[in-house]
Amino acid sequence: MLAIDTATVPGAVALRVGEETRSRTLDRRAAFRETAPAIEALRAEAGLGWADMDAVAVPAGPGSFTGLRVGAAMAIALSHVARIPLHGIPTLAAVAEAFGPPAAERVGATLDARRGRRYAALYQRVGGGRWTLLAGPLDAGPEAVEALAAGAPVVAHDPGNPAGVAAATCALVAADPAAYALASPEDLELVYARPAVDAR
């Protein structure tokens, strides 16, 4: 399965074949131009044609206005053209999967919401790569985020591991495809982060 993450900075694409995941990092300011070549490079490395693909997935937000739209447009187009199912993943669930401590039962996942605020949600690990949303998501200051976490570790997207969210998106779909499957690509709903600010 293929995951396209342009919701986080920097973004990445990831291709999961069995238990192996390959990835390519995208330049923040050139994600639209780099996404298609990165996908083709991953497919070529794996020796896969479009007929071999089982799913395409994309973080559906929260995330930047432009970033989310780039990933969504590409994923929707591929779903239509290649006739493969589309899955929409909450970005914060992917952050929890990618950066949460392996032994933590609960994780407060966060993303930068600008102006000193964070997008945050509290997730419960239920095993096998599955997560349940307990609280949030919310857009709040540091104190409210700590209160939401209620003692659970608070994690954020790590730019030092730019492929983390893309790889986690693949893992979440592999663990529970039905939870994130969309009946139609047009059913993908995006959660934007202050559209008027991020569109600049």
C-alpha positions as CSV (number, residue, x, y, z in Angstrom):
1,M,0.0,0.0,0.0
2,L,1.0,3.6,-0.7
3,A,0.9,6.5,1.8
4,I,1.2,10.1,0.8
5,D,2.0,12.5,3.7
6,T,2.1,16.2,2.8
7,A,0.2,17.2,5.9
8,T,3.4,17.3,8.0
9,V,6.7,19.2,7.4
10,P,8.7,17.8,5.7
11,G,6.4,15.3,4.1
12,A,7.1,11.9,2.6
13,V,5.7,9.1,0.6
14,A,5.9,5.5,1.8
15,L,5.3,2.1,0.2
16,R,4.6,-0.9,2.3
17,V,5.0,-4.4,0.8
18,G,4.4,-7.1,3.4
19,E,6.3,-6.1,6.5
20,E,8.8,-3.9,4.6
21,T,8.2,-0.1,4.2
22,R,10.2,2.0,1.8
23,S,10.0,5.8,1.9
24,R,11.1,9.0,0.2
25,T,11.2,12.4,1.9
26,L,9.6,15.5,0.1
27,D,10.9,19.0,0.1
28,R,8.6,21.3,2.0
29,R,8.3,23.9,-0.8
30,A,8.3,21.4,-3.6
31,A,5.9,18.7,-2.4
32,F,3.5,19.0,-5.3
33,R,6.4,18.7,-7.9
34,E,8.2,15.9,-6.0
35,T,5.3,13.6,-4.9
36,A,4.7,11.9,-8.3
37,P,8.4,11.2,-9.0
38,A,8.9,9.9,-5.5
39,I,6.0,7.5,-5.9
40,E,7.3,6.2,-9.2
41,A,10.7,5.7,-7.7
42,L,9.3,3.6,-4.9
43,R,7.2,1.5,-7.2
44,A,10.2,0.9,-9.5
45,E,12.4,-0.1,-6.5
46,A,9.7,-2.6,-5.4
47,G,9.1,-3.8,-9.0
48,L,5.3,-3.1,-8.7
49,G,2.8,-2.0,-11.2
50,W,-0.4,-0.2,-10.4
51,A,-2.3,-3.5,-10.7
52,D,-0.2,-4.8,-7.7
53,M,-1.4,-2.0,-5.4
54,D,-4.0,-2.8,-2.7
55,A,-4.6,0.7,-1.2
56,V,-3.6,4.3,-1.2
57,A,-3.8,6.3,2.1
58,V,-3.4,9.9,3.1
59,P,-3.3,11.8,6.4
60,A,-6.6,13.7,6.5
61,G,-5.7,16.3,9.1
62,P,-5.2,18.3,11.0
63,G,-2.5,19.8,8.9
64,S,-1.7,22.8,6.7
65,F,-4.2,24.0,4.1
66,T,-1.9,23.6,1.2
67,G,-0.1,20.5,2.4
68,L,-3.4,18.6,3.0
69,R,-4.7,19.5,-0.4
70,V,-1.6,18.4,-2.3
71,G,-1.7,14.9,-0.7
72,A,-5.4,14.6,-1.0
73,A,-5.5,15.6,-4.7
74,M,-2.8,13.1,-5.5
75,A,-4.4,10.3,-3.5
76,I,-7.8,10.9,-5.0
77,A,-6.4,10.9,-8.5
78,L,-4.5,7.7,-8.0
79,S,-7.5,6.0,-6.4
80,H,-9.6,6.9,-9.5
81,V,-7.0,6.1,-12.2
82,A,-5.6,3.0,-10.6
83,R,-8.9,1.8,-9.3
84,I,-7.6,1.2,-5.8
85,P,-9.3,1.9,-2.4
86,L,-8.6,5.2,-0.7
87,H,-8.1,5.4,3.1
88,G,-8.2,8.6,5.2
89,I,-6.1,8.6,8.4
90,P,-6.4,11.2,11.2
91,T,-2.9,12.8,11.2
92,L,-2.7,12.7,15.0
93,A,-3.4,8.9,15.0
94,A,-0.4,8.5,12.7
95,V,1.7,10.7,14.9
96,A,0.8,8.5,17.9
97,E,1.7,5.4,16.0
98,A,5.0,6.8,14.6
99,F,6.3,8.6,17.7
100,G,4.6,7.2,20.7
101,P,6.8,5.2,23.1
102,P,6.3,1.5,22.3
103,A,5.3,0.6,25.9
104,A,2.9,3.5,26.4
105,E,-0.8,2.5,26.6
106,R,-1.9,6.1,26.1
107,V,-0.3,8.8,24.0
108,G,-1.0,12.5,23.6
109,A,-0.2,13.2,19.9
110,T,0.4,16.8,18.9
111,L,1.1,19.0,15.8
112,D,2.2,22.6,15.6
113,A,-0.9,24.8,15.2
114,R,1.2,28.0,15.1
115,R,1.1,31.0,17.4
116,G,2.2,29.0,20.4
117,R,-0.6,26.5,20.1
118,R,-0.8,22.8,19.4
119,Y,-3.3,20.4,17.8
120,A,-3.7,17.5,20.2
121,A,-5.6,14.3,20.7
122,L,-5.3,11.5,23.3
123,Y,-5.2,8.0,22.0
124,Q,-5.4,4.6,23.6
125,R,-3.3,1.8,22.2
126,V,-5.5,-1.3,21.7
127,G,-2.9,-3.6,20.2
128,G,-1.9,-4.8,16.8
129,G,-1.3,-1.3,15.5
130,R,-4.8,-0.1,16.4
131,W,-5.6,3.1,18.4
132,T,-8.8,4.4,19.9
133,L,-9.5,8.2,20.2
134,L,-10.2,9.1,23.8
135,A,-10.2,12.9,23.7
136,G,-9.8,15.7,21.2
137,P,-8.7,16.7,18.8
138,L,-8.4,20.2,20.0
139,D,-6.4,23.4,19.2
140,A,-5.0,24.6,22.5
141,G,-2.1,26.1,24.4
142,P,0.5,24.0,26.3
143,E,-1.4,23.8,29.6
144,A,-4.5,22.5,28.0
145,V,-2.5,19.9,26.0
146,E,-0.9,18.6,29.2
147,A,-4.3,18.5,30.8
148,L,-5.7,16.5,27.9
149,A,-2.8,14.0,28.1
150,A,-3.5,13.5,31.8
151,G,-0.1,12.1,32.5
152,A,0.4,10.2,29.3
153,P,3.5,10.9,27.2
154,V,3.0,13.8,24.8
155,V,4.7,13.4,21.4
156,A,4.9,15.4,18.2
157,H,5.9,14.9,14.6
158,D,9.7,14.8,14.5
159,P,11.2,16.5,11.5
160,G,14.3,14.4,12.1
161,N,12.2,11.4,11.0
162,P,10.3,12.9,8.1
163,A,9.0,9.5,6.9
164,G,7.5,8.6,10.3
165,V,3.9,9.7,9.6
166,A,3.8,8.2,6.1
167,A,5.1,4.9,7.3
168,A,2.7,4.9,10.3
169,T,-0.1,5.7,7.9
170,C,0.7,2.5,6.0
171,A,0.9,0.6,9.3
172,L,-2.5,1.8,10.5
173,V,-4.2,0.8,7.3
174,A,-2.5,-2.6,7.4
175,A,-3.6,-3.2,10.9
176,D,-7.3,-2.1,10.5
177,P,-8.2,-1.4,6.8
178,A,-12.0,-1.2,7.5
179,A,-11.5,1.6,10.1
180,Y,-10.1,4.0,7.5
181,A,-11.6,2.8,4.2
182,L,-13.7,5.3,2.3
183,A,-16.7,4.2,0.2
184,S,-15.7,6.7,-2.4
185,P,-12.6,9.0,-2.9
186,E,-15.0,11.9,-2.8
187,D,-15.8,11.0,0.8
188,L,-12.4,12.1,2.0
189,E,-12.9,15.0,4.5
190,L,-9.9,17.1,5.4
191,V,-9.3,18.9,8.7
192,Y,-7.5,22.1,8.0
193,A,-5.2,24.2,10.3
194,R,-6.3,27.8,10.0
195,P,-6.8,27.9,6.2
196,A,-6.4,31.7,5.9
197,V,-3.0,31.5,7.7
198,D,-1.6,28.4,6.1
199,A,-2.6,29.3,2.5
200,R,-0.2,32.2,2.5
